[in-house]
């Protein structure tokens, strides 16, 4: 008798089916997948070398050779957008991982301990939130110098209190629940309860928050690059491409059109993906549907 194929558990199958029946999730997933594929492809191939200057081809319009045209140095804009996607995604991913890796344990720790520790962490979060995210990132990169690494640190530092607050709120709502009280009655300490019961139950809200912050990270990286504090030439960046295009908008609008569209479409896709994940993972919204 042939062995039966391995299937996902029924609950997971239900979540996957619900996700791909959600229009926001499907649209966001498709857009994000295309952008990610373009970024991965840039490691192996781009139509032209983005570091090679070709003055004879400068400011060309759309053509079969250069579908998105060329910039004022003769570089292919399509190739630059592909490499720029790689840089933007890398900065956003590492910044979100940094914020989540530090912020989530802090938030869970504050919820578990309570008292003075919880109060001190929340007041520190309020202090950080008093400063706009982009202004904080500009301040950090201005002190330590421009570059992709410092941009990651600047964005990641601001994400720490964001994830700390979300994790704390989720954990605080679970600590009075009966299954947590049962775990405490069974002799489990707070650390073990957090790992075994709290984190799995707040993973969905952290996933949705991570998707939202990822989109904001793309915008923050573009903003830092626009003011010259992000990725440095000759590495392309969507924000830097917009900066270079601002004085040539009249004669060559395509210089700003395509990097601007890349930012808008990527952020839109991530927001749609986050909305879809929220709809699928929130049981209240599922029941309403």
C-alpha positions in Angstrom: 0.0 0.0 0.0 1.4 3.4 -1.0 2.2 5.8 1.8 -0.2 8.6 2.3 1.3 12.1 1.4 2.2 14.2 4.4 -0.3 17.0 4.9 -0.3 20.1 7.0 -2.3 20.0 10.2 -5.9 20.9 9.6 -5.7 24.2 11.5 -2.7 25.3 9.4 -4.4 24.2 6.2 -7.4 26.3 7.2 -5.1 29.4 7.8 -3.4 28.9 4.4 -6.8 28.6 2.6 -8.1 31.6 4.5 -5.0 33.6 3.6 -5.2 32.9 -0.2 -8.9 33.6 -0.2 -8.2 37.1 1.2 -7.8 39.6 -1.6 -5.5 42.0 0.4 -3.2 39.1 1.3 -3.1 37.7 -2.3 -2.4 41.2 -3.8 0.2 42.0 -1.1 1.9 38.6 -1.4 2.1 38.9 -5.2 3.6 42.4 -5.1 6.1 41.5 -2.4 7.1 38.3 -4.1 7.8 40.1 -7.4 9.9 42.8 -5.6 11.8 40.1 -3.6 12.4 38.0 -6.8 13.8 41.1 -8.5 16.1 41.8 -5.6 17.3 38.2 -5.5 17.8 38.2 -9.3 20.1 41.3 -9.0 22.6 39.2 -7.1 23.0 37.0 -10.2 22.1 39.2 -13.2 21.2 42.8 -14.1 20.8 44.1 -17.7 23.7 46.4 -17.2 26.5 47.1 -14.7 25.2 49.7 -12.4 28.7 50.9 -11.5 29.7 51.5 -15.1 29.4 55.1 -16.4 28.5 55.6 -20.1 28.4 59.3 -20.8 27.4 58.6 -24.4 24.1 57.1 -23.2 23.2 59.7 -20.7 19.5 60.8 -20.3 18.1 58.4 -22.8 14.4 57.8 -22.8 12.5 54.5 -22.7 13.7 52.0 -25.3 14.0 48.3 -25.9 17.6 48.5 -24.8 16.8 50.5 -21.7 13.2 49.9 -20.8 13.3 52.5 -18.0 15.8 54.8 -19.7 19.2 55.9 -18.4 20.3 58.5 -15.9 22.6 61.5 -16.1 25.6 59.2 -16.0 24.3 56.8 -18.6 23.5 54.0 -16.2 20.5 51.8 -16.9 17.6 52.7 -14.5 16.1 49.2 -14.6 19.3 47.7 -13.3 19.6 50.4 -10.7 16.1 49.8 -9.4 16.8 46.0 -9.2 20.0 46.6 -7.1 18.2 49.4 -5.1 15.5 46.8 -4.2 18.2 44.6 -2.8 19.6 47.3 -0.7 16.3 48.6 0.6 15.0 45.1 1.5 18.3 44.2 3.2 18.2 47.4 5.4 14.6 46.9 6.3 14.9 43.2 7.1 17.9 43.6 9.4 16.4 46.7 11.1 13.2 44.8 11.8 15.1 41.7 13.1 17.1 44.0 15.3 14.1 45.8 16.7 12.2 42.5 17.2 15.2 40.6 18.6 15.7 43.2 21.3 12.2 44.7 21.8 10.2 41.5 22.1 12.3 40.1 25.0 12.2 43.5 26.7 8.4 43.8 26.4 7.8 40.2 27.6 10.2 40.8 30.5 8.4 44.0 31.5 5.0 42.2 31.4 6.2 39.3 33.4 8.0 41.4 36.1 5.6 44.4 36.3 6.1 47.0 38.9 9.0 49.4 38.7 10.7 47.6 35.8 7.5 47.8 33.7 7.0 51.4 34.5 10.6 52.4 33.7 10.5 50.6 30.3 7.2 52.3 29.3 8.5 55.7 30.3 11.6 55.1 28.2 9.4 54.1 25.3 7.5 57.3 25.7 10.7 59.3 25.6 11.8 57.6 22.4 8.4 58.1 20.8 8.6 61.8 21.5 11.1 62.1 18.7 10.0 61.4 15.1 11.5 58.2 13.7 13.1 59.8 10.7 14.6 62.6 12.8 16.1 60.1 15.2 17.6 58.1 12.3 19.0 61.3 10.8 20.5 62.2 14.1 22.2 58.8 14.6 23.6 58.7 11.0 24.8 62.3 11.3 26.7 61.4 14.4 28.2 58.1 13.2 28.4 58.9 9.5 26.5 57.9 6.4 26.3 54.4 5.1 24.0 51.4 4.9 25.2 49.9 8.2 24.5 53.1 10.2 21.1 53.4 8.5 20.3 49.9 9.7 21.3 50.7 13.3 19.4 54.0 13.2 16.2 52.4 12.0 16.6 49.3 14.2 17.2 51.4 17.4 13.8 53.1 16.9 12.1 49.8 16.2 13.1 48.4 19.6 10.5 50.4 21.7 7.9 49.7 19.0 8.2 45.9 19.3 8.7 46.2 23.1 5.3 48.0 23.4 3.5 45.6 21.2 4.9 42.5 22.9 4.2 43.9 26.4 0.6 44.7 25.5 0.0 41.2 24.1 1.7 39.6 27.0 -0.2 41.6 29.6 -3.5 40.5 28.1 -2.5 36.9 28.5 -1.1 36.8 32.0 -4.5 36.8 33.8 -5.8 34.0 31.5 -6.7 30.6 33.0 -4.1 28.5 31.0 -1.4 30.8 32.3 -2.6 30.5 35.9 -2.7 26.7 35.4 0.9 26.8 34.2 2.0 28.8 37.2 0.1 26.4 39.5 2.0 23.5 37.9 5.3 25.1 39.1 6.6 26.8 35.9 8.5 30.0 36.4 7.8 33.2 34.5 10.6 32.7 32.0 9.4 29.2 31.0 5.8 30.4 30.8 6.8 33.3 28.5 8.7 30.9 26.2 6.1 28.1 26.1 2.8 30.0 26.3 3.2 33.8 25.9 5.4 34.0 22.8 3.4 31.4 20.7 0.2 33.3 21.5 1.5 36.7 20.5 3.4 35.6 17.5 0.6 36.6 15.1 0.4 40.2 16.3 4.2 40.4 16.1 4.2 39.0 12.6 1.6 41.7 11.5 3.6 44.4 13.3 6.8 43.2 11.6 5.2 43.5 8.2 4.1 47.0 8.9 7.5 48.0 10.2 9.1 46.5 7.2 7.2 48.8 5.0 8.1 51.8 7.2 11.7 50.6 7.0 11.7 50.8 3.2 10.4 54.4 3.5 13.0 55.3 6.2 15.9 53.9 4.1 14.7 55.9 1.1 14.4 59.0 3.2 17.9 58.6 4.7 19.4 57.9 1.2 17.5 61.0 -0.2 19.4 63.2 2.3 22.7 61.4 1.7 22.8 59.4 4.9 21.9 56.0 3.5 23.7 53.8 1.0 26.6 55.6 -0.6 27.5 55.8 -4.3 28.2 53.9 -6.5 25.7 51.6 -4.9 22.2 52.6 -6.1 19.4 53.4 -3.7 15.8 54.4 -4.5 16.0 57.5 -2.3 19.3 58.6 -3.8 17.9 58.1 -7.3 15.0 60.5 -6.4 17.5 63.1 -5.0 19.6 62.9 -8.2 16.4 63.3 -10.3 14.9 66.3 -8.6 16.8 68.9 -10.7 16.1 67.1 -14.0 12.3 66.5 -13.6 11.4 68.8 -16.6 13.8 67.3 -19.1 13.7 63.7 -17.9 10.7 62.8 -15.7 11.5 59.1 -15.9 14.4 59.6 -13.6 12.1 60.2 -10.7 9.0 58.3 -12.0 10.4 54.7 -11.8 12.2 54.8 -8.4 9.2 56.6 -7.0 6.9 53.9 -8.3 9.2 51.3 -6.9 8.9 52.8 -3.4 5.1 53.2 -3.7 4.4 49.8 -5.1 6.7 48.0 -2.5 5.2 49.8 0.5 1.7 49.3 -0.9 2.3 45.5 -1.3 3.7 45.2 2.2 0.8 47.2 3.7 -1.7 45.0 1.8 0.2 41.9 3.0 0.0 43.2 6.6 -3.7 43.9 6.3 -4.3 40.4 4.9 -2.3 38.8 7.7 -4.3 40.8 10.3 -7.6 39.7 8.8 -6.5 36.0 8.7 -4.9 35.8 12.1 -7.4 37.8 14.1 -10.1 35.4 15.2 -12.6 38.2 15.7 -12.2 39.3 12.1 -12.4 35.7 10.9 -15.8 35.3 12.8 -17.1 38.5 11.2 -16.3 37.1 7.8 
